[in-house]
Amino acid sequence: MADKEKNELKNEKNTKVKKEKKPKENKIGKKTRELSSELKKVTWPSFKDVVKKTGVVLAVVAIFAVVIFGIDMLLGFLRNLLA
């Protein structure tokens, strides 16, 4: 009788261990699924919006380039006066 009980306890422990183990997921597959679900949530701007915003960026860059060029010319002129 004791042997039967021991075998039953071993079987219970083995089934518990088997239930607790999770199958290993493929990391690349998991990341691909996550990426795909996130990309579905993205709202892409229209071409018209992209062109407008690109124009604003280029205009701001041009304005700063002119301002920096002016400051550079002014400081160069002042240096030449002191030299």
N, CA, C and O atoms as a DFTB+ gen file, in Angstrom:
332 C
 N C O
     1  1       0.819      -1.192       0.000
     2  2       0.000       0.000       0.000
     3  2       0.860       1.252       0.000
     4  3       0.523       2.238      -0.655
     5  1       1.928       1.221       0.703
     6  2       2.798       2.385       0.792
     7  2       3.445       2.691      -0.556
     8  3       3.636       3.851      -0.922
     9  1       3.783       1.616      -1.294
    10  2       4.384       1.813      -2.612
    11  2       3.406       2.483      -3.567
    12  3       3.794       3.321      -4.381
    13  1       2.135       2.105      -3.460
    14  2       1.119       2.718      -4.319
    15  2       0.994       4.210      -4.020
    16  3       0.909       5.027      -4.937
    17  1       0.982       4.554      -2.762
    18  2       0.853       5.956      -2.363
    19  2       2.058       6.772      -2.824
    20  3       1.917       7.911      -3.270
    21  1       3.233       6.181      -2.711
    22  2       4.440       6.861      -3.167
    23  2       4.394       7.106      -4.675
    24  3       4.752       8.184      -5.150
    25  1       3.952       6.099      -5.416
    26  2       3.842       6.245      -6.867
    27  2       2.825       7.326      -7.239
    28  3       3.042       8.108      -8.165
    29  1       1.716       7.354      -6.503
    30  2       0.697       8.363      -6.766
    31  2       1.244       9.764      -6.489
    32  3       0.992      10.691      -7.259
    33  1       1.987       9.921      -5.401
    34  2       2.577      11.218      -5.078
    35  2       3.581      11.647      -6.149
    36  3       3.629      12.814      -6.536
    37  1       4.384      10.685      -6.623
    38  2       5.344      10.992      -7.687
    39  2       4.618      11.422      -8.952
    40  3       5.033      12.370      -9.620
    41  1       3.537      10.727      -9.281
    42  2       2.765      11.070     -10.473
    43  2       2.155      12.466     -10.354
    44  3       2.135      13.230     -11.319
    45  1       1.660      12.786      -9.158
    46  2       1.084      14.116      -8.938
    47  2       2.155      15.200      -9.102
    48  3       1.910      16.235      -9.721
    49  1       3.339      14.950      -8.545
    50  2       4.427      15.920      -8.664
    51  2       4.838      16.090     -10.122
    52  3       5.070      17.213     -10.570
    53  1       4.931      14.996     -10.864
    54  2       5.317      15.061     -12.268
    55  2       4.291      15.833     -13.092
    56  3       4.668      16.615     -13.965
    57  1       3.007      15.627     -12.831
    58  2       1.989      16.350     -13.594
    59  2       2.007      17.829     -13.246
    60  3       1.766      18.670     -14.112
    61  1       2.290      18.160     -11.990
    62  2       2.372      19.561     -11.599
    63  2       3.539      20.246     -12.301
    64  3       3.402      21.371     -12.781
    65  1       4.660      19.586     -12.359
    66  2       5.833      20.155     -13.016
    67  2       5.551      20.359     -14.496
    68  3       5.926      21.384     -15.066
    69  1       4.903      19.405     -15.112
    70  2       4.601      19.516     -16.531
    71  2       3.628      20.649     -16.800
    72  3       3.743      21.329     -17.820
    73  1       2.672      20.866     -15.906
    74  2       1.696      21.939     -16.099
    75  2       2.339      23.313     -15.927
    76  3       1.947      24.266     -16.600
    77  1       3.311      23.423     -15.042
    78  2       3.933      24.708     -14.759
    79  2       4.862      25.171     -15.881
    80  3       5.053      26.373     -16.065
    81  1       5.435      24.244     -16.623
    82  2       6.352      24.616     -17.690
    83  2       5.579      25.204     -18.853
    84  3       4.573      24.645     -19.289
    85  1       6.047      26.319     -19.346
    86  2       5.431      26.956     -20.511
    87  2       6.313      26.692     -21.717
    88  3       7.538      26.661     -21.599
    89  1       5.709      26.505     -22.859
    90  2       6.540      26.312     -24.052
    91  2       7.283      27.597     -24.394
    92  3       6.749      28.698     -24.259
    93  1       8.511      27.436     -24.833
    94  2       9.308      28.608     -25.197
    95  2       8.779      29.189     -26.497
    96  3       8.582      28.474     -27.480
    97  1       8.550      30.516     -26.487
    98  2       8.085      31.176     -27.697
    99  2       9.279      31.664     -28.491
   100  3      10.321      32.004     -27.931
   101  1       9.116      31.692     -29.769
   102  2      10.148      32.219     -30.638
   103  2      10.205      33.734     -30.442
   104  3       9.208      34.422     -30.663
   105  1      11.361      34.261     -30.030
   106  2      11.479      35.683     -29.736
   107  2      11.262      36.547     -30.977
   108  3      10.654      37.615     -30.896
   109  1      11.751      36.093     -32.104
   110  2      11.587      36.865     -33.335
   111  2      10.120      36.902     -33.734
   112  3       9.622      37.947     -34.154
   113  1       9.429      35.794     -33.611
   114  2       8.013      35.747     -33.933
   115  2       7.195      36.641     -33.025
   116  3       6.267      37.316     -33.472
   117  1       7.545      36.642     -31.744
   118  2       6.829      37.477     -30.778
   119  2       7.041      38.956     -31.097
   120  3       6.090      39.738     -31.090
   121  1       8.280      39.335     -31.375
   122  2       8.573      40.735     -31.699
   123  2       7.884      41.156     -32.989
   124  3       7.420      42.290     -33.106
   125  1       7.816      40.240     -33.963
   126  2       7.157      40.550     -35.227
   127  2       5.672      40.791     -35.006
   128  3       5.104      41.720     -35.579
   129  1       5.042      39.969     -34.187
   130  2       3.615      40.162     -33.894
   131  2       3.388      41.486     -33.172
   132  3       2.438      42.204     -33.485
   133  1       4.255      41.820     -32.202
   134  2       4.122      43.080     -31.479
   135  2       4.294      44.267     -32.418
   136  3       3.546      45.241     -32.342
   137  1       5.284      44.182     -33.304
   138  2       5.534      45.253     -34.260
   139  2       4.342      45.443     -35.179
   140  3       3.927      46.572     -35.440
   141  1       3.798      44.359     -35.662
   142  2       2.669      44.448     -36.580
   143  2       1.447      45.050     -35.885
   144  3       0.723      45.839     -36.493
   145  1       1.208      44.692     -34.631
   146  2       0.065      45.258     -33.917
   147  2       0.272      46.741     -33.641
   148  3      -0.687      47.511     -33.679
   149  1       1.501      47.155     -33.366
   150  2       1.760      48.580     -33.144
   151  2       1.621      49.386     -34.435
   152  3       1.118      50.509     -34.414
   153  1       2.060      48.821     -35.549
   154  2       1.951      49.537     -36.824
   155  2       0.502      49.713     -37.258
   156  3       0.190      50.647     -37.998
   157  1      -0.385      48.831     -36.810
   158  2      -1.803      48.994     -37.122
   159  2      -2.402      50.194     -36.394
   160  3      -3.396      50.764     -36.843
   161  1      -1.795      50.576     -35.270
   162  2      -2.297      51.694     -34.478
   163  2      -1.823      53.047     -34.999
   164  3      -2.371      54.079     -34.610
   165  1      -0.821      53.063     -35.868
   166  2      -0.229      54.305     -36.355
   167  2      -1.182      55.005     -37.307
   168  3      -1.782      54.378     -38.179
   169  1      -1.311      56.313     -37.129
   170  2      -2.072      57.108     -38.089
   171  2      -1.063      57.885     -38.926
   172  3      -0.359      58.753     -38.410
   173  1      -0.994      57.575     -40.201
   174  2      -0.018      58.180     -41.083
   175  2      -0.548      59.498     -41.620
   176  3      -1.727      59.580     -41.966
   177  1       0.289      60.547     -41.701
   178  2      -0.173      61.828     -42.239
   179  2      -0.373      61.741     -43.750
   180  3       0.210      60.897     -44.430
   181  1      -1.213      62.637     -44.247
   182  2      -1.433      62.659     -45.687
   183  2      -0.231      63.308     -46.374
   184  3       0.591      63.959     -45.729
   185  1      -0.142      63.120     -47.682
   186  2       0.975      63.685     -48.437
   187  2       0.962      65.209     -48.347
   188  3       2.017      65.839     -48.271
   189  1      -0.224      65.792     -48.355
   190  2      -0.361      67.249     -48.265
   191  2       0.220      67.766     -46.939
   192  3       0.926      68.773     -46.924
   193  1      -0.075      67.081     -45.835
   194  2       0.464      67.479     -44.528
   195  2       1.990      67.364     -44.503
   196  3       2.673      68.234     -43.962
   197  1       2.513      66.302     -45.083
   198  2       3.965      66.098     -45.097
   199  2       4.648      67.220     -45.872
   200  3       5.675      67.740     -45.437
   201  1       4.083      67.592     -47.013
   202  2       4.671      68.660     -47.832
   203  2       4.640      69.983     -47.083
   204  3       5.621      70.726     -47.111
   205  1       3.526      70.296     -46.411
   206  2       3.416      71.547     -45.650
   207  2       4.449      71.600     -44.524
   208  3       5.140      72.604     -44.347
   209  1       4.541      70.526     -43.781
   210  2       5.464      70.506     -42.645
   211  2       6.915      70.524     -43.100
   212  3       7.764      71.113     -42.431
   213  1       7.208      69.897     -44.213
   214  2       8.559      69.943     -44.763
   215  2       8.906      71.360     -45.191
   216  3      10.033      71.811     -44.985
   217  1       7.957      72.060     -45.779
   218  2       8.168      73.458     -46.169
   219  2       8.446      74.338     -44.964
   220  3       9.311      75.212     -45.020
   221  1       7.724      74.119     -43.880
   222  2       7.943      74.897     -42.651
   223  2       9.346      74.640     -42.120
   224  3      10.043      75.578     -41.734
   225  1       9.759      73.403     -42.097
   226  2      11.104      73.060     -41.605
   227  2      12.172      73.725     -42.465
   228  3      13.121      74.301     -41.934
   229  1      12.032      73.652     -43.779
   230  2      13.016      74.265     -44.671
   231  2      13.063      75.782     -44.498
   232  3      14.140      76.376     -44.542
   233  1      11.911      76.406     -44.304
   234  2      11.864      77.854     -44.103
   235  2      12.573      78.249     -42.805
   236  3      13.332      79.218     -42.781
   237  1      12.329      77.508     -41.740
   238  2      12.970      77.817     -40.452
   239  2      14.476      77.623     -40.558
   240  3      15.236      78.430     -40.024
   241  1      14.917      76.584     -41.226
   242  2      16.352      76.346     -41.402
   243  2      16.975      77.481     -42.204
   244  3      18.067      77.942     -41.870
   245  1      16.304      77.938     -43.253
   246  2      16.830      79.036     -44.076
   247  2      16.929      80.324     -43.258
   248  3      17.915      81.053     -43.366
   249  1      15.911      80.606     -42.440
   250  2      15.939      81.820     -41.611
   251  2      17.106      81.764     -40.629
   252  3      17.832      82.746     -40.475
   253  1      17.288      80.636     -39.972
   254  2      18.404      80.516     -39.034
   255  2      19.749      80.603     -39.751
   256  3      20.704      81.155     -39.204
   257  1      19.835      80.076     -40.948
   258  2      21.092      80.160     -41.703
   259  2      21.425      81.622     -42.000
   260  3      22.582      82.026     -41.882
   261  1      20.429      82.413     -42.381
   262  2      20.653      83.837     -42.671
   263  2      21.073      84.576     -41.402
   264  3      21.984      85.403     -41.433
   265  1      20.406      84.277     -40.286
   266  2      20.743      84.954     -39.016
   267  2      22.166      84.600     -38.596
   268  3      22.927      85.489     -38.216
   269  1      22.537      83.344     -38.653
   270  2      23.885      82.936     -38.257
   271  2      24.931      83.532     -39.199
   272  3      25.999      83.954     -38.756
   273  1      24.624      83.566     -40.497
   274  2      25.546      84.177     -41.454
   275  2      25.741      85.661     -41.128
   276  3      26.861      86.166     -41.189
   277  1      24.656      86.357     -40.783
   278  2      24.748      87.781     -40.413
   279  2      25.600      87.990     -39.168
   280  3      26.436      88.893     -39.132
   281  1      25.398      87.174     -38.165
   282  2      26.190      87.286     -36.933
   283  2      27.663      87.020     -37.231
   284  3      28.540      87.718     -36.723
   285  1      27.929      86.014     -38.053
   286  2      29.304      85.673     -38.423
   287  2      29.970      86.838     -39.151
   288  3      31.119      87.175     -38.865
   289  1      29.256      87.449     -40.086
   290  2      29.811      88.586     -40.835
   291  2      30.081      89.772     -39.902
   292  3      31.110      90.438     -40.020
   293  1      29.152      90.032     -38.976
   294  2      29.316      91.132     -38.027
   295  2      30.525      90.898     -37.122
   296  3      31.325      91.810     -36.911
   297  1      30.664      89.682     -36.587
   298  2      31.802      89.389     -35.719
   299  2      33.121      89.422     -36.495
   300  3      34.142      89.842     -35.949
   301  1      33.115      88.992     -37.747
   302  2      34.313      89.079     -38.594
   303  2      34.699      90.522     -38.846
   304  3      35.881      90.866     -38.813
   305  1      33.703      91.377     -39.100
   306  2      33.965      92.802     -39.319
   307  2      34.555      93.433     -38.061
   308  3      35.512      94.203     -38.142
   309  1      33.980      93.104     -36.881
   310  2      34.490      93.661     -35.626
   311  2      35.919      93.173     -35.351
   312  3      36.735      93.940     -34.840
   313  1      36.233      91.935     -35.674
   314  2      37.570      91.422     -35.482
   315  2      38.579      92.159     -36.363
   316  3      39.686      92.473     -35.924
   317  1      38.189      92.429     -37.597
   318  2      39.072      93.164     -38.502
   319  2      39.321      94.592     -38.026
   320  3      40.401      95.138     -38.250
   321  1      38.333      95.205     -37.370
   322  2      38.522      96.562     -36.838
   323  2      39.536      96.550     -35.682
   324  3      40.323      97.486     -35.533
   325  1      39.512      95.500     -34.879
   326  2      40.416      95.420     -33.738
   327  2      41.832      94.993     -34.135
   328  3      42.782      95.275     -33.405
   329  1      41.981      94.344     -35.235
   330  2      43.283      93.827     -35.637
   331  2      44.123      94.831     -36.334
   332  3      45.249      94.527     -36.729
